[in-house]
Amino acid sequence: MNTQKQFPIEQVISVTHRVLLTREVNKIPELLSWFAGESVFTHQWTQWAAQATPAIMEQHPFLALISLAHVTPANYAVEVGKIRHQYGDSVMLTRSVDAW
């Protein structure tokens, strides 16, 4: 079982901040399913995101520094670019079998 996997930062932030920051919404269940170790369906996103967020934030405390209060549909692409520039394009997540 692979316990580490790289995900685009905007997908991770979409989970931890509960704000869709990715255009690839269909990838959110992939992240949550991998992290949970089981299939996560659309109606379960918020439940699994809430469960995964503390573990993700513990692994990557810098995520707590990211504020999305100023992100709008008009500036979305620019703001994602800024986040990627400052923190990188992706985040390596570690799934802990003990966390679930």
Contact map, one row per residue, 1 for C-alpha under 8 A:
1110000000000000000000000000000000000000000000000000000000000000000000000000000000000000000000000000
1111100000000000000000000000000000000000000000000000000000000000000000000000000000000000000000000000
1111100000000000000000000000000000000000000000000000000000000000000000000000000000000000000001110000
0111110000000000000000000000000000000000000000000000000000000000000000000000000000000000000111100000
0111111000000000000000000000000000000000000000000000000000000000000000000000000000000000000111000000
0001111100000000000000000000000000000000000000000000000000000000000000000000000000000000011110000000
0000111110110000000000000000001000000000000000000000000000000000000000000000000000000000011110000000
0000011111110000000000000000000000000000000000000000000000000000000000000000000000000000111000000000
0000001111111000000000000000000000000000000000000000000000000000000000000000000000010001111000000000
0000000111111100000011000000000000000000000000000000000000000000000000000000000100000000010000000000
0000001111111110000111010011001000000000000000000000000000000000000000000000000000000000000000000000
0000001111111111000000000000001000000000000000000000000000000000000000000000000000000000001000000000
0000000011111111111010000000000000000000000000000000000000000010000000000000000000000000000000000000
0000000001111111111111000001000000000000000000000000000000000000000000000000000000000000000000000000
0000000000111111111100000001000000000000000000001000100000000000000000000000000000000000000000000000
0000000000011111110000000000000000000000000000001101100110000010000000000000000000000000000000000000
0000000000001111111000000000000000000000000000000000000000000000000000000000000000000000000000000000
0000000000001111111100000000000000000000000001001000000000000000000000000000000000000000000000000000
0000000000001110111110000000000000000000000000000000000000000000000100000000000000000000000000000000
0000000000100110011111101000000000000000000000000000000000000000000000000000000000000000000000000000
0000000001101100001111100000000000000000000000000000000000000000000000000001000100000000000000000000
0000000001100100000111111000000000000000000000000000000000000000000000000000000000000000000000000000
0000000000000000000111111000000000000000000000000000000000000000000000000000000000000000000000000000
0000000000100000000001111111000000000000000000000000000000000000000000000000000000000000000000000000
0000000000000000000101111111000000000000000000000000000000000000000000000000000000000000000000000000
0000000000000000000000011111110000000000000000000000000000000000000000000000000000000000000000000000
0000000000100000000000011111111000000000000000000000000000000000000000000000000000000000000000000000
0000000000100110000000011111111100000000000000000000000000000000000000000000000000000000000000000000
0000000000000000000000000111111110000011110010000000000000000000000000000000000000000000000000000000
0000000000000000000000000111111111000001000000000000000000000000000000000000000000000000000000000000
0000001000110000000000000011111111100000000000000000000000000000000000000000000000000000000000000000
0000000000000000000000000001111111110001000010011001000000000000000000000000000000000000000000000000
0000000000000000000000000000111111111111000000000000000000000000000000000000000000000000000000000000
0000000000000000000000000000011111111110000000000000000000000000000000000000000000000000000000100000
0000000000000000000000000000001111111000000000000001000000000000000000000000000000000000000000100000
0000000000000000000000000000000111111111000000010001000000000000000000000000000000000000000000100001
0000000000000000000000000000000011111110000000000000000000000000000000000000000000000000000000000000
0000000000000000000000000000000011011111000000000000000000000000000000000000000000000000000000000000
0000000000000000000000000000100011011111100000000000000000000000000000000000000000000000000000000000
0000000000000000000000000000110110010111110110010000000000000000000000000000000000000000000000000000
0000000000000000000000000000100000000011111110000000000000000000000000000000000000000000000000000000
0000000000000000000000000000100000000001111110000000000000000000000000000000000000000000000000000000
0000000000000000000000000000000000000000111111000000000000000000000000000000000000000000000000000000
0000000000000000000000000000000000000001111111110000000000000000000000000000000000000000000000000000
0000000000000000000000000000100100000001111111111000000000000000000000000000000000000000000000000000
0000000000000000010000000000000000000000001111111100000000000000000000000000000000000000000000000000
0000000000000000000000000000000000000000000111111110000000000000000000000000000000000000000000000000
0000000000000000000000000000000100010001000111111111000000000000000000000000000000000000000000000000
0000000000000011010000000000000100000000000011111111100000000000000000000000000000000000000000000000
0000000000000001000000000000000000000000000001111111110000000000000000000000000000000000000000000000
0000000000000000000000000000000000000000000000111111111000000000000000000000000000000000000000000000
0000000000000001000000000000000100110000000000011111111100000000000000000000000000000000000000000000
0000000000000011000000000000000000000000000000001111111110000000000000000000000000000000000000000000
0000000000000000000000000000000000000000000000000111111111000000000000000000000000000000000000000000
0000000000000000000000000000000000000000000000000011111111100000000000000000000000000000000000000010
0000000000000001000000000000000000000000000000000001111111110000000000000000000000000000000010000000
0000000000000001000000000000000000000000000000000000111111111111000000000000000000000000000000000000
0000000000000000000000000000000000000000000000000000011111111000000000000000000000000000000000000000
0000000000000000000000000000000000000000000000000000001111111000000000000000000000000000000011000000
0000000000000000000000000000000000000000000000000000000111111110000000000000000000000000000000000000
0000000000000000000000000000000000000000000000000000000011111111100000000000000000000000000000000000
0000000000000000000000000000000000000000000000000000000010011111110000000000000000000000000000000000
0000000000001001000000000000000000000000000000000000000010011111110000000000000000000000000000000000
0000000000000000000000000000000000000000000000000000000010001111111000000000000000000000000000000000
0000000000000000000000000000000000000000000000000000000000001111111000000000000000000000000000000000
0000000000000000000000000000000000000000000000000000000000000111111100000000000000000000000000000000
0000000000000000000000000000000000000000000000000000000000000001111111000000000000000000000000000000
0000000000000000001000000000000000000000000000000000000000000000011111100000000000000000000000000000
0000000000000000000000000000000000000000000000000000000000000000001111100000000000000000000000000000
0000000000000000000000000000000000000000000000000000000000000000001111110000000000000000000000000000
0000000000000000000000000000000000000000000000000000000000000000000111111011001000000000000000000000
0000000000000000000000000000000000000000000000000000000000000000000001111111000000000000000000000000
0000000000000000000000000000000000000000000000000000000000000000000000111111000000000000000000000000
0000000000000000000000000000000000000000000000000000000000000000000000011111100000000000000000000000
0000000000000000000000000000000000000000000000000000000000000000000000111111111000000000000000000000
0000000000000000000010000000000000000000000000000000000000000000000000111111111100000000000000000000
0000000000000000000000000000000000000000000000000000000000000000000000000111111110000000000000000000
0000000000000000000000000000000000000000000000000000000000000000000000000011111111000000000000000000
0000000000000000000000000000000000000000000000000000000000000000000000100011111111100000000000000000
0000000001000000000010000000000000000000000000000000000000000000000000000001111111110000000000000000
0000000000000000000000000000000000000000000000000000000000000000000000000000111111111000000000000000
0000000000000000000000000000000000000000000000000000000000000000000000000000011111111100000000000000
0000000000000000000000000000000000000000000000000000000000000000000000000000001111111111000000000000
0000000010000000000000000000000000000000000000000000000000000000000000000000000111111111110000000000
0000000000000000000000000000000000000000000000000000000000000000000000000000000011111111100000000000
0000000000000000000000000000000000000000000000000000000000000000000000000000000001111111000000000000
0000000000000000000000000000000000000000000000000000000000000000000000000000000000111111100000000000
0000000010000000000000000000000000000000000000000000000000000000000000000000000000111111111000000000
0000000110000000000000000000000000000000000000000000000000000000000000000000000000011011111000000000
0000011111000000000000000000000000000000000000000000000000000000000000000000000000010001111100000000
0000011110010000000000000000000000000000000000000000000000000000000000000000000000000001111110000000
0001111000000000000000000000000000000000000000000000000000000000000000000000000000000000011111000000
0001111000000000000000000000000000000000000000000000000100100000000000000000000000000000001111100000
0011100000000000000000000000000000000000000000000000000000100000000000000000000000000000000111110000
0011000000000000000000000000000001110000000000000000000000000000000000000000000000000000000011111010
0010000000000000000000000000000000000000000000000000000000000000000000000000000000000000000001111111
0000000000000000000000000000000000000000000000000000000000000000000000000000000000000000000000111111
0000000000000000000000000000000000000000000000000000000000000000000000000000000000000000000000011111
0000000000000000000000000000000000000000000000000000001000000000000000000000000000000000000000111111
0000000000000000000000000000000000010000000000000000000000000000000000000000000000000000000000011111
